Amino acid sequence: MMLQTTLFVAARSRAHGPTAALWHAVEVHRPPAEVDGACELTLCGSLARVSTEDSWPVAARDVCPACAVLSR
């Protein structure tokens, strides 16, 4: 029997036009050091830069509501 855990890291999107920068969740399937600083696809489908220094969920108000729901 194989135990599989899901690891989420925090990622910050860029503000684009009327859209504010938000914190998103990224599911990683490789060591976090391999994705540090890279842009990855978030749970909600956005692209955001991974920050392995910040754990998910982040303690901030500007969190993507879709990522918050999908990461539960």
PQR file of N, CA, C, O and H, with PARSE charges and radii, in Angstrom:
ATOM      1  N   MET A   1       0.854  -1.182   0.000 -0.4000 1.5000
ATOM      2  CA  MET A   1       0.000   0.000   0.000 -0.0000 2.0000
ATOM      3  C   MET A   1       0.893   1.237   0.000  0.5500 1.7000
ATOM      4  O   MET A   1       1.818   1.345   0.805 -0.5500 1.4000
ATOM      5  N   MET A   2       0.615   2.147  -0.890 -0.4000 1.5000
ATOM      6  CA  MET A   2       1.426   3.358  -1.032 -0.0000 2.0000
ATOM      7  C   MET A   2       0.657   4.550  -0.468  0.5500 1.7000
ATOM      8  O   MET A   2      -0.492   4.793  -0.838 -0.5500 1.4000
ATOM      9  H   MET A   2      -0.136   2.059  -1.544  0.4000 1.0000
ATOM     10  N   LEU A   3       1.297   5.282   0.420 -0.4000 1.5000
ATOM     11  CA  LEU A   3       0.688   6.473   1.003 -0.0000 2.0000
ATOM     12  C   LEU A   3       1.080   7.668   0.161  0.5500 1.7000
ATOM     13  O   LEU A   3       2.265   7.924  -0.051 -0.5500 1.4000
ATOM     14  H   LEU A   3       2.230   5.085   0.721  0.4000 1.0000
ATOM     15  N   GLN A   4       0.100   8.392  -0.315 -0.4000 1.5000
ATOM     16  CA  GLN A   4       0.375   9.545  -1.147 -0.0000 2.0000
ATOM     17  C   GLN A   4      -0.166  10.787  -0.456  0.5500 1.7000
ATOM     18  O   GLN A   4      -1.331  10.827  -0.059 -0.5500 1.4000
ATOM     19  H   GLN A   4      -0.863   8.184  -0.143  0.4000 1.0000
ATOM     20  N   THR A   5       0.667  11.781  -0.315 -0.4000 1.5000
ATOM     21  CA  THR A   5       0.225  13.031   0.283 -0.0000 2.0000
ATOM     22  C   THR A   5       0.250  14.116  -0.786  0.5500 1.7000
ATOM     23  O   THR A   5       1.047  14.063  -1.722 -0.5500 1.4000
ATOM     24  H   THR A   5       1.613  11.748  -0.637  0.4000 1.0000
ATOM     25  N   THR A   6      -0.612  15.076  -0.637 -0.4000 1.5000
ATOM     26  CA  THR A   6      -0.665  16.195  -1.562 -0.0000 2.0000
ATOM     27  C   THR A   6       0.018  17.377  -0.907  0.5500 1.7000
ATOM     28  O   THR A   6      -0.304  17.752   0.221 -0.5500 1.4000
ATOM     29  H   THR A   6      -1.259  15.119   0.124  0.4000 1.0000
ATOM     30  N   LEU A   7       0.957  17.958  -1.621 -0.4000 1.5000
ATOM     31  CA  LEU A   7       1.695  19.104  -1.110 -0.0000 2.0000
ATOM     32  C   LEU A   7       1.331  20.327  -1.931  0.5500 1.7000
ATOM     33  O   LEU A   7       1.421  20.323  -3.158 -0.5500 1.4000
ATOM     34  H   LEU A   7       1.218  17.653  -2.537  0.4000 1.0000
ATOM     35  N   PHE A   8       0.921  21.366  -1.235 -0.4000 1.5000
ATOM     36  CA  PHE A   8       0.615  22.633  -1.895 -0.0000 2.0000
ATOM     37  C   PHE A   8       1.641  23.661  -1.460  0.5500 1.7000
ATOM     38  O   PHE A   8       2.033  23.709  -0.294 -0.5500 1.4000
ATOM     39  H   PHE A   8       0.848  21.370  -0.238  0.4000 1.0000
ATOM     40  N   VAL A   9       2.075  24.487  -2.408 -0.4000 1.5000
ATOM     41  CA  VAL A   9       2.939  25.615  -2.087 -0.0000 2.0000
ATOM     42  C   VAL A   9       2.204  26.880  -2.508  0.5500 1.7000
ATOM     43  O   VAL A   9       1.293  26.835  -3.334 -0.5500 1.4000
ATOM     44  H   VAL A   9       1.756  24.449  -3.355  0.4000 1.0000
ATOM     45  N   ALA A  10       2.602  27.991  -1.942 -0.4000 1.5000
ATOM     46  CA  ALA A  10       1.984  29.273  -2.264 -0.0000 2.0000
ATOM     47  C   ALA A  10       2.656  29.880  -3.488  0.5500 1.7000
ATOM     48  O   ALA A  10       3.851  29.696  -3.714 -0.5500 1.4000
ATOM     49  H   ALA A  10       3.343  28.027  -1.270  0.4000 1.0000
ATOM     50  N   ALA A  11       1.879  30.592  -4.258 -0.4000 1.5000
ATOM     51  CA  ALA A  11       2.393  31.269  -5.445 -0.0000 2.0000
ATOM     52  C   ALA A  11       1.700  32.621  -5.565  0.5500 1.7000
ATOM     53  O   ALA A  11       0.518  32.756  -5.250 -0.5500 1.4000
ATOM     54  H   ALA A  11       0.908  30.741  -4.074  0.4000 1.0000
ATOM     55  N   ARG A  12       2.435  33.598  -6.017 -0.4000 1.5000
ATOM     56  CA  ARG A  12       1.906  34.964  -6.126 -0.0000 2.0000
ATOM     57  C   ARG A  12       1.712  35.309  -7.590  0.5500 1.7000
ATOM     58  O   ARG A  12       2.646  35.214  -8.386 -0.5500 1.4000
ATOM     59  H   ARG A  12       3.395  33.488  -6.273  0.4000 1.0000
ATOM     60  N   SER A  13       0.495  35.710  -7.946 -0.4000 1.5000
ATOM     61  CA  SER A  13       0.220  36.142  -9.314 -0.0000 2.0000
ATOM     62  C   SER A  13       0.607  37.605  -9.466  0.5500 1.7000
ATOM     63  O   SER A  13       0.838  38.306  -8.480 -0.5500 1.4000
ATOM     64  H   SER A  13      -0.264  35.787  -7.300  0.4000 1.0000
ATOM     65  N   ARG A  14       0.674  38.048 -10.692 -0.4000 1.5000
ATOM     66  CA  ARG A  14       0.961  39.453 -10.959 -0.0000 2.0000
ATOM     67  C   ARG A  14      -0.348  40.186 -11.212  0.5500 1.7000
ATOM     68  O   ARG A  14      -1.300  39.620 -11.748 -0.5500 1.4000
ATOM     69  H   ARG A  14       0.487  37.479 -11.492  0.4000 1.0000
ATOM     70  N   ALA A  15      -0.378  41.429 -10.825 -0.4000 1.5000
ATOM     71  CA  ALA A  15      -1.545  42.254 -11.134 -0.0000 2.0000
ATOM     72  C   ALA A  15      -1.594  42.438 -12.643  0.5500 1.7000
ATOM     73  O   ALA A  15      -0.570  42.717 -13.267 -0.5500 1.4000
ATOM     74  H   ALA A  15       0.395  41.889 -10.389  0.4000 1.0000
ATOM     75  N   HIS A  16      -2.761  42.287 -13.229 -0.4000 1.5000
ATOM     76  CA  HIS A  16      -2.895  42.395 -14.676 -0.0000 2.0000
ATOM     77  C   HIS A  16      -4.161  43.178 -14.988  0.5500 1.7000
ATOM     78  O   HIS A  16      -5.272  42.683 -14.798 -0.5500 1.4000
ATOM     79  H   HIS A  16      -3.593  42.061 -12.722  0.4000 1.0000
ATOM     80  N   GLY A  17      -3.985  44.400 -15.469 -0.4000 1.5000
ATOM     81  CA  GLY A  17      -5.142  45.251 -15.754 -0.0000 2.0000
ATOM     82  C   GLY A  17      -5.932  45.501 -14.484  0.5500 1.7000
ATOM     83  O   GLY A  17      -5.362  45.929 -13.481 -0.5500 1.4000
ATOM     84  H   GLY A  17      -3.082  44.802 -15.624  0.4000 1.0000
ATOM     85  N   PRO A  18      -7.247  45.240 -14.505 -0.5600 1.5000
ATOM     86  CA  PRO A  18      -8.074  45.480 -13.312  0.2800 2.0000
ATOM     87  C   PRO A  18      -7.955  44.358 -12.274  0.5500 1.7000
ATOM     88  O   PRO A  18      -8.552  44.449 -11.201 -0.5500 1.4000
ATOM     89  N   THR A  19      -7.195  43.305 -12.580 -0.4000 1.5000
ATOM     90  CA  THR A  19      -7.069  42.167 -11.676 -0.0000 2.0000
ATOM     91  C   THR A  19      -5.932  42.401 -10.688  0.5500 1.7000
ATOM     92  O   THR A  19      -4.809  42.707 -11.088 -0.5500 1.4000
ATOM     93  H   THR A  19      -6.710  43.231 -13.451  0.4000 1.0000
ATOM     94  N   ALA A  20      -6.222  42.256  -9.409 -0.4000 1.5000
ATOM     95  CA  ALA A  20      -5.205  42.438  -8.368 -0.0000 2.0000
ATOM     96  C   ALA A  20      -4.333  41.190  -8.263  0.5500 1.7000
ATOM     97  O   ALA A  20      -4.749  40.093  -8.636 -0.5500 1.4000
ATOM     98  H   ALA A  20      -7.135  42.007  -9.084  0.4000 1.0000
ATOM     99  N   ALA A  21      -3.129  41.374  -7.752 -0.4000 1.5000
ATOM    100  CA  ALA A  21      -2.243  40.239  -7.478 -0.0000 2.0000
ATOM    101  C   ALA A  21      -2.822  39.453  -6.309  0.5500 1.7000
ATOM    102  O   ALA A  21      -3.237  40.039  -5.309 -0.5500 1.4000
ATOM    103  H   ALA A  21      -2.791  42.265  -7.449  0.4000 1.0000
ATOM    104  N   LEU A  22      -2.853  38.130  -6.431 -0.4000 1.5000
ATOM    105  CA  LEU A  22      -3.407  37.278  -5.390 -0.0000 2.0000
ATOM    106  C   LEU A  22      -2.434  36.157  -5.050  0.5500 1.7000
ATOM    107  O   LEU A  22      -1.540  35.835  -5.833 -0.5500 1.4000
ATOM    108  H   LEU A  22      -2.516  37.654  -7.243  0.4000 1.0000
ATOM    109  N   TRP A  23      -2.618  35.572  -3.878 -0.4000 1.5000
ATOM    110  CA  TRP A  23      -1.920  34.354  -3.499 -0.0000 2.0000
ATOM    111  C   TRP A  23      -2.728  33.177  -4.001  0.5500 1.7000
ATOM    112  O   TRP A  23      -3.946  33.138  -3.827 -0.5500 1.4000
ATOM    113  H   TRP A  23      -3.344  35.834  -3.241  0.4000 1.0000
ATOM    114  N   HIS A  24      -2.063  32.217  -4.621 -0.4000 1.5000
ATOM    115  CA  HIS A  24      -2.702  31.026  -5.175 -0.0000 2.0000
ATOM    116  C   HIS A  24      -2.043  29.779  -4.603  0.5500 1.7000
ATOM    117  O   HIS A  24      -0.975  29.851  -3.996 -0.5500 1.4000
ATOM    118  H   HIS A  24      -1.073  32.248  -4.762  0.4000 1.0000
ATOM    119  N   ALA A  25      -2.686  28.644  -4.802 -0.4000 1.5000
ATOM    120  CA  ALA A  25      -2.131  27.352  -4.402 -0.0000 2.0000
ATOM    121  C   ALA A  25      -1.660  26.594  -5.641  0.5500 1.7000
ATOM    122  O   ALA A  25      -2.332  26.576  -6.672 -0.5500 1.4000
ATOM    123  H   ALA A  25      -3.554  28.586  -5.296  0.4000 1.0000
ATOM    124  N   VAL A  26      -0.484  25.968  -5.514 -0.4000 1.5000
ATOM    125  CA  VAL A  26       0.072  25.131  -6.579 -0.0000 2.0000
ATOM    126  C   VAL A  26       0.320  23.751  -5.998  0.5500 1.7000
ATOM    127  O   VAL A  26       0.977  23.620  -4.965 -0.5500 1.4000
ATOM    128  H   VAL A  26       0.062  25.983  -4.676  0.4000 1.0000
ATOM    129  N   GLU A  27      -0.196  22.726  -6.649 -0.4000 1.5000
ATOM    130  CA  GLU A  27       0.060  21.351  -6.224 -0.0000 2.0000
ATOM    131  C   GLU A  27       1.374  20.914  -6.850  0.5500 1.7000
ATOM    132  O   GLU A  27       1.539  20.985  -8.068 -0.5500 1.4000
ATOM    133  H   GLU A  27      -0.730  22.833  -7.488  0.4000 1.0000
ATOM    134  N   VAL A  28       2.304  20.465  -6.027 -0.4000 1.5000
ATOM    135  CA  VAL A  28       3.612  20.057  -6.546 -0.0000 2.0000
ATOM    136  C   VAL A  28       3.786  18.550  -6.417  0.5500 1.7000
ATOM    137  O   VAL A  28       3.364  17.929  -5.442 -0.5500 1.4000
ATOM    138  H   VAL A  28       2.170  20.407  -5.038  0.4000 1.0000
ATOM    139  N   HIS A  29       4.417  17.994  -7.428 -0.4000 1.5000
ATOM    140  CA  HIS A  29       4.682  16.557  -7.473 -0.0000 2.0000
ATOM    141  C   HIS A  29       6.177  16.282  -7.543  0.5500 1.7000
ATOM    142  O   HIS A  29       6.600  15.177  -7.879 -0.5500 1.4000
ATOM    143  H   HIS A  29       4.761  18.499  -8.220  0.4000 1.0000
ATOM    144  N   ARG A  30       6.958  17.281  -7.227 -0.4000 1.5000
ATOM    145  CA  ARG A  30       8.412  17.162  -7.198 -0.0000 2.0000
ATOM    146  C   ARG A  30       8.918  18.005  -6.046  0.5500 1.7000
ATOM    147  O   ARG A  30       8.152  18.787  -5.484 -0.5500 1.4000
ATOM    148  H   ARG A  30       6.614  18.179  -6.954  0.4000 1.0000
ATOM    149  N   PRO A  31      10.180  17.874  -5.675 -0.5600 1.5000
ATOM    150  CA  PRO A  31      10.698  18.653  -4.539  0.2800 2.0000
ATOM    151  C   PRO A  31      10.492  20.154  -4.749  0.5500 1.7000
ATOM    152  O   PRO A  31      10.731  20.667  -5.842 -0.5500 1.4000
ATOM    153  N   PRO A  32      10.052  20.855  -3.708 -0.5600 1.5000
ATOM    154  CA  PRO A  32       9.813  22.299  -3.841  0.2800 2.0000
ATOM    155  C   PRO A  32      11.024  23.083  -4.326  0.5500 1.7000
ATOM    156  O   PRO A  32      10.859  24.128  -4.955 -0.5500 1.4000
ATOM    157  N   ALA A  33      12.233  22.612  -4.051 -0.4000 1.5000
ATOM    158  CA  ALA A  33      13.434  23.313  -4.508 -0.0000 2.0000
ATOM    159  C   ALA A  33      13.511  23.362  -6.036  0.5500 1.7000
ATOM    160  O   ALA A  33      14.125  24.269  -6.597 -0.5500 1.4000
ATOM    161  H   ALA A  33      12.368  21.763  -3.540  0.4000 1.0000
ATOM    162  N   GLU A  34      12.894  22.400  -6.702 -0.4000 1.5000
ATOM    163  CA  GLU A  34      12.916  22.360  -8.162 -0.0000 2.0000
ATOM    164  C   GLU A  34      11.963  23.368  -8.793  0.5500 1.7000
ATOM    165  O   GLU A  34      12.102  23.680  -9.975 -0.5500 1.4000
ATOM    166  H   GLU A  34      12.395  21.663  -6.246  0.4000 1.0000
ATOM    167  N   VAL A  35      11.010  23.878  -8.043 -0.4000 1.5000
ATOM    168  CA  VAL A  35      10.045  24.825  -8.603 -0.0000 2.0000
ATOM    169  C   VAL A  35      10.196  26.224  -8.004  0.5500 1.7000
ATOM    170  O   VAL A  35       9.420  27.117  -8.344 -0.5500 1.4000
ATOM    171  H   VAL A  35      10.897  23.624  -7.082  0.4000 1.0000
ATOM    172  N   ASP A  36      11.167  26.436  -7.129 -0.4000 1.5000
ATOM    173  CA  ASP A  36      11.352  27.726  -6.464 -0.0000 2.0000
ATOM    174  C   ASP A  36      11.559  28.843  -7.481  0.5500 1.7000
ATOM    175  O   ASP A  36      12.515  28.826  -8.257 -0.5500 1.4000
ATOM    176  H   ASP A  36      11.797  25.711  -6.852  0.4000 1.0000
ATOM    177  N   GLY A  37      10.659  29.802  -7.464 -0.4000 1.5000
ATOM    178  CA  GLY A  37      10.761  30.961  -8.337 -0.0000 2.0000
ATOM    179  C   GLY A  37      10.202  30.743  -9.727  0.5500 1.7000
ATOM    180  O   GLY A  37      10.173  31.679 -10.526 -0.5500 1.4000
ATOM    181  H   GLY A  37       9.883  29.816  -6.834  0.4000 1.0000
ATOM    182  N   ALA A  38       9.762  29.547 -10.038 -0.4000 1.5000
ATOM    183  CA  ALA A  38       9.225  29.257 -11.365 -0.0000 2.0000
ATOM    184  C   ALA A  38       7.745  29.613 -11.426  0.5500 1.7000
ATOM    185  O   ALA A  38       7.062  29.633 -10.402 -0.5500 1.4000
ATOM    186  H   ALA A  38       9.786  28.787  -9.389  0.4000 1.0000
ATOM    187  N   CYS A  39       7.256  29.892 -12.619 -0.4000 1.5000
ATOM    188  CA  CYS A  39       5.821  30.091 -12.812 -0.0000 2.0000
ATOM    189  C   CYS A  39       5.192  28.724 -13.012  0.5500 1.7000
ATOM    190  O   CYS A  39       5.685  27.908 -13.791 -0.5500 1.4000
ATOM    191  H   CYS A  39       7.811  29.876 -13.451  0.4000 1.0000
ATOM    192  N   GLU A  40       4.115  28.484 -12.313 -0.4000 1.5000
ATOM    193  CA  GLU A  40       3.424  27.198 -12.379 -0.0000 2.0000
ATOM    194  C   GLU A  40       1.934  27.446 -12.538  0.5500 1.7000
ATOM    195  O   GLU A  40       1.437  28.535 -12.249 -0.5500 1.4000
ATOM    196  H   GLU A  40       3.714  29.147 -11.680  0.4000 1.0000
ATOM    197  N   LEU A  41       1.238  26.433 -12.997 -0.4000 1.5000
ATOM    198  CA  LEU A  41      -0.209  26.492 -13.116 -0.0000 2.0000
ATOM    199  C   LEU A  41      -0.819  26.278 -11.728  0.5500 1.7000
ATOM    200  O   LEU A  41      -0.489  25.307 -11.047 -0.5500 1.4000
ATOM    201  H   LEU A  41       1.642  25.549 -13.231  0.4000 1.0000
ATOM    202  N   THR A  42      -1.690  27.166 -11.318 -0.4000 1.5000
ATOM    203  CA  THR A  42      -2.302  27.093  -9.992 -0.0000 2.0000
ATOM    204  C   THR A  42      -3.549  26.210 -10.043  0.5500 1.7000
ATOM    205  O   THR A  42      -3.982  25.795 -11.118 -0.5500 1.4000
ATOM    206  H   THR A  42      -1.958  27.955 -11.871  0.4000 1.0000
ATOM    207  N   LEU A  43      -4.117  25.930  -8.879 -0.4000 1.5000
ATOM    208  CA  LEU A  43      -5.317  25.104  -8.824 -0.0000 2.0000
ATOM    209  C   LEU A  43      -6.484  25.707  -9.592  0.5500 1.7000
ATOM    210  O   LEU A  43      -7.309  24.980 -10.145 -0.5500 1.4000
ATOM    211  H   LEU A  43      -3.765  26.268  -8.005  0.4000 1.0000
ATOM    212  N   CYS A  44      -6.555  27.029  -9.626 -0.4000 1.5000
ATOM    213  CA  CYS A  44      -7.665  27.693 -10.312 -0.0000 2.0000
ATOM    214  C   CYS A  44      -7.405  27.908 -11.801  0.5500 1.7000
ATOM    215  O   CYS A  44      -8.287  28.371 -12.524 -0.5500 1.4000
ATOM    216  H   CYS A  44      -5.885  27.619  -9.176  0.4000 1.0000
ATOM    217  N   GLY A  45      -6.192  27.571 -12.266 -0.4000 1.5000
ATOM    218  CA  GLY A  45      -5.882  27.703 -13.682 -0.0000 2.0000
ATOM    219  C   GLY A  45      -5.077  28.930 -14.057  0.5500 1.7000
ATOM    220  O   GLY A  45      -4.810  29.143 -15.239 -0.5500 1.4000
ATOM    221  H   GLY A  45      -5.475  27.194 -11.679  0.4000 1.0000
ATOM    222  N   SER A  46      -4.683  29.742 -13.095 -0.4000 1.5000
ATOM    223  CA  SER A  46      -3.852  30.908 -13.365 -0.0000 2.0000
ATOM    224  C   SER A  46      -2.387  30.506 -13.387  0.5500 1.7000
ATOM    225  O   SER A  46      -2.031  29.418 -12.933 -0.5500 1.4000
ATOM    226  H   SER A  46      -4.900  29.569 -12.134  0.4000 1.0000
ATOM    227  N   LEU A  47      -1.549  31.367 -13.906 -0.4000 1.5000
ATOM    228  CA  LEU A  47      -0.112  31.193 -13.790 -0.0000 2.0000
ATOM    229  C   LEU A  47       0.387  32.106 -12.689  0.5500 1.7000
ATOM    230  O   LEU A  47       0.014  33.277 -12.626 -0.5500 1.4000
ATOM    231  H   LEU A  47      -1.838  32.251 -14.275  0.4000 1.0000
ATOM    232  N   ALA A  48       1.229  31.571 -11.825 -0.4000 1.5000
ATOM    233  CA  ALA A  48       1.749  32.372 -10.715 -0.0000 2.0000
ATOM    234  C   ALA A  48       3.144  31.887 -10.368  0.5500 1.7000
ATOM    235  O   ALA A  48       3.491  30.728 -10.599 -0.5500 1.4000
ATOM    236  H   ALA A  48       1.532  30.620 -11.876  0.4000 1.0000
ATOM    237  N   ARG A  49       3.945  32.795  -9.807 -0.4000 1.5000
ATOM    238  CA  ARG A  49       5.322  32.478  -9.434 -0.0000 2.0000
ATOM    239  C   ARG A  49       5.340  31.824  -8.055  0.5500 1.7000
ATOM    240  O   ARG A  49       4.839  32.386  -7.082 -0.5500 1.4000
ATOM    241  H   ARG A  49       3.664  33.736  -9.620  0.4000 1.0000
ATOM    242  N   VAL A  50       5.924  30.631  -7.986 -0.4000 1.5000
ATOM    243  CA  VAL A  50       5.983  29.847  -6.746 -0.0000 2.0000
ATOM    244  C   VAL A  50       6.926  30.504  -5.742  0.5500 1.7000
ATOM    245  O   VAL A  50       8.001  30.988  -6.098 -0.5500 1.4000
ATOM    246  H   VAL A  50       6.331  30.174  -8.776  0.4000 1.0000
ATOM    247  N   SER A  51       6.505  30.510  -4.500 -0.4000 1.5000
ATOM    248  CA  SER A  51       7.325  31.000  -3.400 -0.0000 2.0000
ATOM    249  C   SER A  51       7.359  29.915  -2.330  0.5500 1.7000
ATOM    250  O   SER A  51       6.434  29.810  -1.524 -0.5500 1.4000
ATOM    251  H   SER A  51       5.632  30.117  -4.211  0.4000 1.0000
ATOM    252  N   THR A  52       8.418  29.106  -2.314 -0.4000 1.5000
ATOM    253  CA  THR A  52       8.494  28.023  -1.334 -0.0000 2.0000
ATOM    254  C   THR A  52       8.768  28.550   0.069  0.5500 1.7000
ATOM    255  O   THR A  52       8.717  27.785   1.032 -0.5500 1.4000
ATOM    256  H   THR A  52       9.170  29.191  -2.969  0.4000 1.0000
ATOM    257  N   GLU A  53       9.056  29.830   0.202 -0.4000 1.5000
ATOM    258  CA  GLU A  53       9.248  30.433   1.522 -0.0000 2.0000
ATOM    259  C   GLU A  53       7.913  30.638   2.237  0.5500 1.7000
ATOM    260  O   GLU A  53       7.869  30.755   3.462 -0.5500 1.4000
ATOM    261  H   GLU A  53       9.098  30.451  -0.581  0.4000 1.0000
ATOM    262  N   ASP A  54       6.834  30.681   1.468 -0.4000 1.5000
ATOM    263  CA  ASP A  54       5.501  30.890   2.028 -0.0000 2.0000
ATOM    264  C   ASP A  54       4.713  29.592   1.916  0.5500 1.7000
ATOM    265  O   ASP A  54       4.579  29.021   0.833 -0.5500 1.4000
ATOM    266  H   ASP A  54       6.870  30.586   0.474  0.4000 1.0000
ATOM    267  N   SER A  55       4.194  29.138   3.048 -0.4000 1.5000
ATOM    268  CA  SER A  55       3.430  27.892   3.038 -0.0000 2.0000
ATOM    269  C   SER A  55       1.979  28.180   2.675  0.5500 1.7000
ATOM    270  O   SER A  55       1.483  29.291   2.867 -0.5500 1.4000
ATOM    271  H   SER A  55       4.302  29.602   3.927  0.4000 1.0000
ATOM    272  N   TRP A  56       1.322  27.178   2.158 -0.4000 1.5000
ATOM    273  CA  TRP A  56      -0.100  27.292   1.832 -0.0000 2.0000
ATOM    274  C   TRP A  56      -0.902  26.610   2.918  0.5500 1.7000
ATOM    275  O   TRP A  56      -0.551  25.493   3.300 -0.5500 1.4000
ATOM    276  H   TRP A  56       1.725  26.276   2.002  0.4000 1.0000
ATOM    277  N   PRO A  57      -1.941  27.201   3.430 -0.5600 1.5000
ATOM    278  CA  PRO A  57      -2.507  28.490   3.061  0.2800 2.0000
ATOM    279  C   PRO A  57      -1.721  29.639   3.693  0.5500 1.7000
ATOM    280  O   PRO A  57      -1.192  29.517   4.797 -0.5500 1.4000
ATOM    281  N   VAL A  58      -1.660  30.740   2.978 -0.4000 1.5000
ATOM    282  CA  VAL A  58      -0.948  31.918   3.473 -0.0000 2.0000
ATOM    283  C   VAL A  58      -1.866  32.694   4.412  0.5500 1.7000
ATOM    284  O   VAL A  58      -3.090  32.663   4.284 -0.5500 1.4000
ATOM    285  H   VAL A  58      -2.090  30.840   2.080  0.4000 1.0000
ATOM    286  N   ALA A  59      -1.250  33.378   5.340 -0.4000 1.5000
ATOM    287  CA  ALA A  59      -2.013  34.204   6.287 -0.0000 2.0000
ATOM    288  C   ALA A  59      -2.129  35.609   5.710  0.5500 1.7000
ATOM    289  O   ALA A  59      -1.468  36.539   6.172 -0.5500 1.4000
ATOM    290  H   ALA A  59      -0.256  33.403   5.444  0.4000 1.0000
ATOM    291  N   ALA A  60      -2.962  35.749   4.712 -0.4000 1.5000
ATOM    292  CA  ALA A  60      -3.136  37.040   4.050 -0.0000 2.0000
ATOM    293  C   ALA A  60      -4.593  37.187   3.634  0.5500 1.7000
ATOM    294  O   ALA A  60      -5.337  36.208   3.589 -0.5500 1.4000
ATOM    295  H   ALA A  60      -3.499  34.994   4.336  0.4000 1.0000
ATOM    296  N   ARG A  61      -4.983  38.388   3.339 -0.4000 1.5000
ATOM    297  CA  ARG A  61      -6.362  38.644   2.916 -0.0000 2.0000
ATOM    298  C   ARG A  61      -6.530  38.482   1.410  0.5500 1.7000
ATOM    299  O   ARG A  61      -7.627  38.197   0.929 -0.5500 1.4000
ATOM    300  H   ARG A  61      -4.378  39.184   3.376  0.4000 1.0000
ATOM    301  N   ASP A  62      -5.430  38.665   0.661 -0.4000 1.5000
ATOM    302  CA  ASP A  62      -5.519  38.636  -0.795 -0.0000 2.0000
ATOM    303  C   ASP A  62      -5.243  37.236  -1.353  0.5500 1.7000
ATOM    304  O   ASP A  62      -4.310  37.021  -2.127 -0.5500 1.4000
ATOM    305  H   ASP A  62      -4.539  38.896   1.052  0.4000 1.0000
ATOM    306  N   VAL A  63      -6.099  36.290  -0.925 -0.4000 1.5000
ATOM    307  CA  VAL A  63      -5.984  34.897  -1.337 -0.0000 2.0000
ATOM    308  C   VAL A  63      -7.059  34.595  -2.371  0.5500 1.7000
ATOM    309  O   VAL A  63      -8.203  35.032  -2.239 -0.5500 1.4000
ATOM    310  H   VAL A  63      -6.857  36.465  -0.297  0.4000 1.0000
ATOM    311  N   CYS A  64      -6.684  33.848  -3.395 -0.4000 1.5000
ATOM    312  CA  CYS A  64      -7.634  33.456  -4.440 -0.0000 2.0000
ATOM    313  C   CYS A  64      -8.728  32.584  -3.820  0.5500 1.7000
ATOM    314  O   CYS A  64      -8.420  31.538  -3.248 -0.5500 1.4000
ATOM    315  H   CYS A  64      -5.756  33.493  -3.502  0.4000 1.0000
ATOM    316  N   PRO A  65      -9.995  32.988  -3.921 -0.5600 1.5000
ATOM    317  CA  PRO A  65     -11.064  32.200  -3.311  0.2800 2.0000
ATOM    318  C   PRO A  65     -11.208  30.810  -3.941  0.5500 1.7000
ATOM    319  O   PRO A  65     -11.534  29.851  -3.242 -0.5500 1.4000
ATOM    320  N   ALA A  66     -10.973  30.693  -5.234 -0.4000 1.5000
ATOM    321  CA  ALA A  66     -11.087  29.386  -5.886 -0.0000 2.0000
ATOM    322  C   ALA A  66      -9.992  28.440  -5.397  0.5500 1.7000
ATOM    323  O   ALA A  66     -10.273  27.269  -5.141 -0.5500 1.4000
ATOM    324  H   ALA A  66     -10.709  31.472  -5.802  0.4000 1.0000
ATOM    325  N   CYS A  67      -8.760  28.912  -5.260 -0.4000 1.5000
ATOM    326  CA  CYS A  67      -7.668  28.078  -4.758 -0.0000 2.0000
ATOM    327  C   CYS A  67      -7.922  27.657  -3.312  0.5500 1.7000
ATOM    328  O   CYS A  67      -7.600  26.536  -2.920 -0.5500 1.4000
ATOM    329  H   CYS A  67      -8.531  29.863  -5.468  0.4000 1.0000
ATOM    330  N   ALA A  68      -8.493  28.551  -2.533 -0.4000 1.5000
ATOM    331  CA  ALA A  68      -8.791  28.233  -1.134 -0.0000 2.0000
ATOM    332  C   ALA A  68      -9.779  27.070  -1.047  0.5500 1.7000
ATOM    333  O   ALA A  68      -9.626  26.191  -0.199 -0.5500 1.4000
ATOM    334  H   ALA A  68      -8.754  29.462  -2.852  0.4000 1.0000
ATOM    335  N   VAL A  69     -10.774  27.059  -1.905 -0.4000 1.5000
ATOM    336  CA  VAL A  69     -11.768  25.991  -1.905 -0.0000 2.0000
ATOM    337  C   VAL A  69     -11.169  24.704  -2.468  0.5500 1.7000
ATOM    338  O   VAL A  69     -11.360  23.632  -1.894 -0.5500 1.4000
ATOM    339  H   VAL A  69     -10.897  27.773  -2.594  0.4000 1.0000
ATOM    340  N   LEU A  70     -10.448  24.799  -3.582 -0.4000 1.5000
ATOM    341  CA  LEU A  70      -9.913  23.617  -4.257 -0.0000 2.0000
ATOM    342  C   LEU A  70      -8.799  22.917  -3.486  0.5500 1.7000
ATOM    343  O   LEU A  70      -8.534  21.738  -3.721 -0.5500 1.4000
ATOM    344  H   LEU A  70     -10.292  25.670  -4.048  0.4000 1.0000
ATOM    345  N   SER A  71      -8.146  23.625  -2.572 -0.4000 1.5000
ATOM    346  CA  SER A  71      -7.040  23.018  -1.824 -0.0000 2.0000
ATOM    347  C   SER A  71      -7.489  22.296  -0.561  0.5500 1.7000
ATOM    348  O   SER A  71      -6.663  21.730   0.156 -0.5500 1.4000
ATOM    349  H   SER A  71      -8.362  24.583  -2.381  0.4000 1.0000
ATOM    350  N   ARG A  72      -8.765  22.310  -0.287 -0.4000 1.5000
ATOM    351  CA  ARG A  72      -9.280  21.635   0.926 -0.0000 2.0000
ATOM    352  C   ARG A  72      -9.392  20.155   0.706  0.5500 1.7000
ATOM    353  O   ARG A  72      -9.805  19.427   1.608 -0.5500 1.4000
ATOM    354  H   ARG A  72      -9.435  22.770  -0.870  0.4000 1.0000
TER
END
